[in-house]
Amino acid sequence: MQLPDLREKMNKEVFSAVIEKIGSDKVALETFASYHTPKPLKHAVLGIDIMEAVWADMKNTQLPSWIGTVPHNWGTAACGKISADNWHVICTVHLPITLIRLWAQETGCRKDILANFMDLVAAVRIANMHVSTQNQIIAYNQTIERYVTGLQRLYPNFKLKPTHHVSLHIGDILWLFGPVHSHSAPFFERYINFLHRINTNQKLGELESTFMCAATKSTNICTILAEDEDIRQVVLKMVNEIEATSLEDVQGFRRASMLDHTLSNWYTNSATEQTQLQEHEHRLFHIFIGRIFPDRVSGVSPQVLAVDEISL
């Protein structure tokens, strides 16, 4: 180990002080340099030949419409970073297709690497299921523990990351909270949207209780609707009635506003097409309205809507 290499690893002031203290003592300098352990060289598990095989298999793989596509040149500098969803598809779909084809009949290290990687694939698949059972949780715990243990054996120079520690607790999370999709990031984003739509008085010290009460009421209502089919049908009918009513003309008294030319917004319960009266039709309609409402005859428009029924 050369001293310039040590200089890069240490604080400049500390390094200068140590060198000044040692002076020209070569034995002390060699001893000082021996305290530094060089970083182990990194070895790529998937070489360019394997990557080219993966890219070729990707071109020949037809995916269901509900599985997202990934960049065809992933893993290259030109592609850059890819999303977590891309990595999920790569590791659970594309890599197993190629690695099983190439390494399933291998012996020794490659077969062990494949078995270790498939433990990761199995753990990810189990953790992302929309149904969580006790047997699945047990299977996940066994699989992820085998994967992490295999990492330490196959890659002795690799240091485990915090994510590996977290992965060992996913089984506990599945046991306490159920399937991952019910408490994942999209769920929390939806719940934040729910909190944003709660009417509050914006008074600090009262917001917390308002949010708690609204959330509790919403949860109780959802539970009742989920457990009682009769109530669910009644509520569904009520919601449909409210939606239909919201489409009606509510601009004052309907009879008074029906022919008010100053009110331009009309709402109907069915899809309608606007048409224009013929000249003679418009003239007759103009005369008819003039006899009933002389003061409004000037506002009669030739544009009309054809409807099957009208509610007054």
N, C-alpha and C positions, 0 to 999 in steps of 0.2 A: 504494500500500500504506500503510495507516494503522499508526501505532505500536502501538495495542492489538492488532492482528493479529500483529505481531512478538512482542509480549510473551507471547502464547500459545505461540509456537514455541520460545522461549528460556528458559533458566534465569533465574529471577527476579533472582538476585544479579548474574548477568552482564549482564542487560538494564539493571538500575539503574546498574551501574558505567559501562556504555557511555553511557547518557543523561547521566549526571553529567559524564562527560569531554567530551562534545560540547557540552553547555551549550545556549545559545540559537542556535548556528550553524545556520541553516536549510539552507544548502547541504550541510553535513555530515549533517544529519538526512535529507535527500532521498537522498544517496548511500548512507547506511546502510540506508534502506528499500529501495533498488533491489537490494540483494544477495539479497533474498528472492524466490524464484520461486514464485508461487502454484500450487497443485495444479490440474491440468486438470480440467475438469468431466467427470463420468462420464455416458456416454450408454448407455441401455438398447438392446441389440440387438433383443430381442423386446418389442415394445410390447403394450399391453393387447389390441389387436385380434388379434395373433398368438396370445397366450396364450388368448384365448377360443376361437380356432379349434382350438388344441391340446386344450383341455378338451372341446370338442364332439366332436372325432375320437376321443378316449379313450372316450367313452360309446358310440360306434358300433364300437369295435374289440373283436373277440372274441379273447382271448389263449389260447394253449395252457395246460393245467393246470400245466405245469412252469415257467411264467414268473410271477413274483410280481406282485401288484397294487400300485399306487401311489396315494397320496391323490389324490382327484379335484380338489382345490383346491391342488395343489402350486404353489409360487411366490408364495403369499399369506402375509400376516402371520398369518392365522388358522391356517394349516397348521403354521407353525413349521419347525423343521429336519426334514429327512428323511434316511434312511439312505443309505449308499453303494450298497447294492443297489437302492434306489429310483432313485437317479441313474443307475445302470447301465441300468435298464429304460427310463427316460425318454429317455436320450440315444441308445440303440441301437434303440428301438422307436417310441416315441410321437413324438418330435421329427422323425425322418426321414419318418414318414408325412405329417405336416402340412407341413413345410417343403418337401419335394419337390413336394407338391401345389400349394403356393402360389408357390414361387420357381423351379421348374424351367424355366419359360419366360421368366423375367426376364432382363434384361441389366444389366450394370454391377455395382454394389456388392453387391446382394443375391445375384446369381448367384455372385460370388466368395466371399461369406460362406457360402453353401450348400456350395460345393465344398470350402472349408476345413473346414467342420464334418463333411462326409462323410469327409474324410481321417481325422479323429479317430475317427469311427465305425468305419471300416475297420481302423484300427490296434488299437482295443479288441477288435474281433471276432477279429482274427488272434492277438492276444496271449493271448486266453482260450480258444483251441482246445485240445482234449485231445490233439492230435497235433501235433508240431512237426517241420518239415522245413527243409532249408536254403533252399529257395525261399520258404517262408513267412517265415523270418527276414529274408531279403533284402527281401521285400515289406513287412514291418513297418518295417524301417529306412528304406526309401524313403518310406513313407507318413507316419511320424511326423516325419521331417525336413521333409517338405513342409508338414505341419501347423504345426510350430513356426515355420518360416520365414514361412508365410502369416500367422500371428498378428502377427508384428512388422510386416508390411507393411499389414495391414488395420486394426490397432489400434496406431498408433505411440505412443500415450500409455500403453499397457498395459505393465506391467513383468512379465517372465517370473518364474514362481515356481520354487522348488526342485523341485516335482513335474514341471515341464517338463524340467528337467535329468535327473531320474531316468528319465523316460520314454524318453529317448534311449539309455539303457543297458539297456532291457528286452530288446533283441535279443541283447546279450551274455549276459544271464541265461538266455534261451531256449537259446542255443548251449551254455552250460556245464552247465545243470541240467535242460533239457527243459521240457515244458509247465508253465505256471504252477500248475495245480491240484495238481501233485505236490509243490510246495514253498511253497504259500500258507499263510496263517494257520491254516486248519483242519488242515492236515497237521502243523504244529508243535504244535497243541493235542493232536492224537492221540498224537504222540510224547512229549509231556510226560506224558500219561496212562500211556503205556508205561513211562516212567521211574518213575512213582509206584508201579507194580505190581511193581517189582523188589525182591526181598528183600535187605536190606542189614543190616549190623551197626551202622549209625549211627556208625561211627568215622571222624572227620575224618582225611583223608589216605589212606583206603582206599576211600571212596565213589566217587572218580573212576575208579579201576581197576575197581571192581565194575560201574559203569555201562558202562564201555568194553567189558569182557568180555561182559556180558549183551547189549549192543547188537550186538556182533560176532557172537556165537553166533546171535542172532535173525536177523541179516542173512544169515548163511551158510545157515541152515535154510530161510529164505524163497527163497533162490536155488536151492537143491537142489530144493525142491518145485516151483518154477516151471519148471525145466528137465527134470525127470525124471518122466514120467507114471506109470511103474510104482511108483516110491517114493511118489508122491502118492496113488495108490490104496491102497497098503498103510497109509499113515498115516491116510487117511480111514477105513479099516476099523477101525484101532486106536482112533481117536477115538470112533467109534460104539460100540465095545465098552466103552470106559471110561465113556461117558455112560450106557449101559445098566446097567453094574455099579453106578454111583453111585446108581441108583434102587432097588437091592435093599436088603432089611433087613439091616443089618450090626450089629445090637445084640447082641453076644455070639454064642454058638453058636445057629444057627438052630433046631435041634431043641429046645434047652432053652428058648428064648425064644418059641417058636411060640404056646404057650398061656399065657404069663405075663401075667396081667391087669394087672400093674403097668406094662407097656410099652404105651403107647397109640399110638405112631406106627408106621404100616404104610406100606410103599411098594410099588407095583406097576409093572410095565412097560407097562401099558395102562390106558386110561381105564376106570374102574369106577364103579358107582353103589352107594351104601349103601342097603340095604333092611332091613326088620325082619321077623324070623321070626313066623309065626303062633303063637298061644298053645300049641297042641298040638305044633308043631314045636319050639318052644323047650323045652317040658317034656321031650320025648324026647331032645333034645340034652343037656339038663341031666342026665338019667339016665345017658346014655352017657358023658359026661365024668366023672361022679361015680364010675363003675366003674373008670375008668382012672387018674384023678387025684383021689382023694377030697379032698385038701387044697386043691384049686383050684376046686371045684365052685361056690363062692359067687361067683366072679368071671366066670361065663359071662354074656355080654351078649346080648340079643336082636338087637342090631345086627350085620349081617353084610355082607361084600363078596363078590360073585360074580365069580370069576376063571376063566379057561379052563385055566390050568395053574399049578403051584406048584413052586418049586425049593427043596429042602432041603439 
